[in-house]
Amino acid sequence: MRLTRALLGLALLLVPASAAAQEEERIAGPLSMFFPRWTDYLSIEEDRRSHFTLGYQISSDRGVAPGEIRMRYTLDEDLHGFALDANGFVLNRPDAAALEANPDVWINQPEGGMSLAMRFMVDMAPALTYDTEELRLATGQANDAMRTVGGVAAMFAPQMRSIVFVFDGPAPQAWGLESDGDRTALTVQENRVIYRPRDRRNRRIESLSFGREPVRILLDS
């Protein structure tokens, strides 16, 4: 079960995706509806969220590509658009002031058929190697944040123990490297590489090495 479904139930029905109705616009809801828990995240001291962040993915239940979904809001007479990557993740999350103002968001789809998911993510730049201590710090910070701001719901949420490296296309070979030069092959599943820091066989690993940079790093149970 995905963490977001277990913790917050963030599947939100927003808009349908019809190729014939791409240019229709309507108010889909207030800005805060599209970024649940983002205000809580921004309220955490920076040194306690230095290695993790929250990601928001907008997707169509009817197969409309993210590049065809247009969402916008106006703040202080300036127009702001949602920038989505190829997988629908929002690249330009709003700041605290925008969330407090909470303007309406317009979308170019009629009502019904879209969904929003929130994901915990490692906040580190794409690279070919990663220090495992920094990855462990990311999972620790995320779990601590859930306990701090999650309230009663955090009691029923699974701990995040898996780090999932997502690649554009099939995942490359990936290795865990130890100080003595030994290396362990990491688990590869289609376009993903999975690393679990707490597994016994992984405790001596000091860094991870990939044949290609990941496009994002997710945290999961």
HULINDA-V919610 format. One record per backbone hydrogen bond with DSSP energy under -1.0 kcal/mol. CO is the residue of the C=O (numbers start at 1). NH is the residue of the N-H. If there is no record, write none. Layout:
BEGIN
CO,NH + CO,NH
END
This chain:
BEGIN
2,6 + 3,7 + 4,8 + 4,9 + 14,112 + 18,21 + 21,24 + 26,107 + 29,105 + 30,33 + 31,34 + 32,35 + 35,38 + 37,41 + 38,42 + 39,43 + 41,44 + 45,48 + 46,49 + 51,123 + 53,121 + 55,119 + 56,90 + 57,117 + 59,115 + 65,68 + 66,69 + 70,108 + 71,82 + 72,106 + 73,80 + 75,78 + 78,75 + 80,73 + 83,91 + 85,88 + 88,58 + 89,85 + 95,99 + 96,100 + 97,101 + 98,102 + 103,31 + 105,28 + 106,72 + 107,26 + 110,16 + 113,61 + 114,14 + 115,59 + 117,57 + 119,55 + 120,219 + 121,53 + 122,124 + 128,210 + 130,208 + 131,135 + 132,136 + 133,137 + 134,138 + 135,139 + 136,140 + 137,141 + 138,142 + 139,143 + 140,144 + 141,145 + 142,146 + 143,147 + 144,148 + 145,149 + 146,150 + 152,155 + 153,156 + 162,220 + 163,195 + 164,218 + 165,193 + 166,215 + 166,216 + 167,169 + 173,211 + 174,186 + 175,209 + 176,184 + 177,206 + 177,207 + 178,181 + 182,178 + 184,176 + 187,194 + 189,192 + 190,171 + 191,167 + 192,189 + 193,165 + 194,187 + 195,163 + 196,199 + 199,202 + 200,203 + 202,205 + 206,132 + 207,177 + 208,130 + 209,175 + 216,166 + 217,122 + 218,164 + 220,161 + 220,162
END
